[in-house]
Amino acid sequence: MRLLVTGGAGFIGSHFVKRMLAAGEDVVVLDKFTYAGNPGNLPKGADCRRGDVAVREDVDQIGPVDAIVNFAAETHVDRSILGPEEFVRTDVLGALVLLRLAEETSARLVHVSTDEVYGDVEPGWSSREDDPLRPSSPYSASKAGGDLQVLAAVRTFGANASITRGSNTYGPNQYPEKVLPLFTTNALDGDLLPLYGDGRQIRDWLHVDDHCAAIELVLRRGEAGEVYNVGANEEHENAELARLIVDHLGVDPALIRHVEDRAGHDRRYSLETTKIRSLGWSPRREWDEGIRSTIDWYRDNREWWEPIKRSTNFREYYAKQYAARLAT
Ligand code: TYD
């Protein structure tokens, strides 16, 4: 299969590329190489082109493909609060450009989305695939917009497209703006861990290998027009994650600092995952072991994240997001 992986130099995308190359597929990557795209995430010799999914000519440089898996997205909630425009461009317009290509060429398309499109989930409930979308942030609103374009294209144009909605994904090579690599690398540097609000927000944690296995399954066996929730049903409070990090690294727990909350912060995400499990998927990685081995990866791979944390983009972002929060 000739497979286009958009956003393939990012965190989850690059793990998926390695998985599909190992499966013997003919993979080509299209990546815009924003701050989050990193050629160092890809194996040497991988076929990788620079381009923007929101620009049809950029996508057309790839030539004919049998299938597309779309990871290309602006993904960080806090950045979307600082400036949402790029999110609409990549997450909505980019999805639309890829859909048009898929319609015209009859390529199979898997659109990778997120549990955040459902918004806050009340205690005792887990989101079903047909639950209403109630996004809370500019990021999740943009992802919801992309999802709706996919469903409309299936209905109106007969696109062969499916959607996966994954939960909070963790593992090696995640850009250190996200909570696990941020807290881990800060702890390794003796810096504070800025825990938003009371730290009792709940996320469902999914190892990147498990997430990629589910996406591959949906690519091969999923049905057009169907949405598949992908979550490990590992629901944990942020404060628990912060404690696990300081405990595992043996650093002072006083590094955990409660700071001003994120605006519009969703309290809880939770997914009902019967549908993906009935396709034959189940998570292999267990929370405690998966998180600890990921912390070890950041401890052992400073050369991967130190240049990122020293970069102008990261430092400017960190100052905007945290300087005032940590000063009080
Ligand atoms: P994040 O990794 O940004 O993922 P998402 O917002 O997509 O769930 O954040 C995960 C949780 O951690 C979320 O509830 C916000 C919280 N968080 C902090 O408490 N401090 C931080 O510095 C960051 C980045 C996140």
Residues whose N, C-alpha, C, O or C-beta is under 5 A from the ligand:
A	BS01	TYD	V77 E177 K178 V179 P194 L195 Y196 Q201 N238 D266
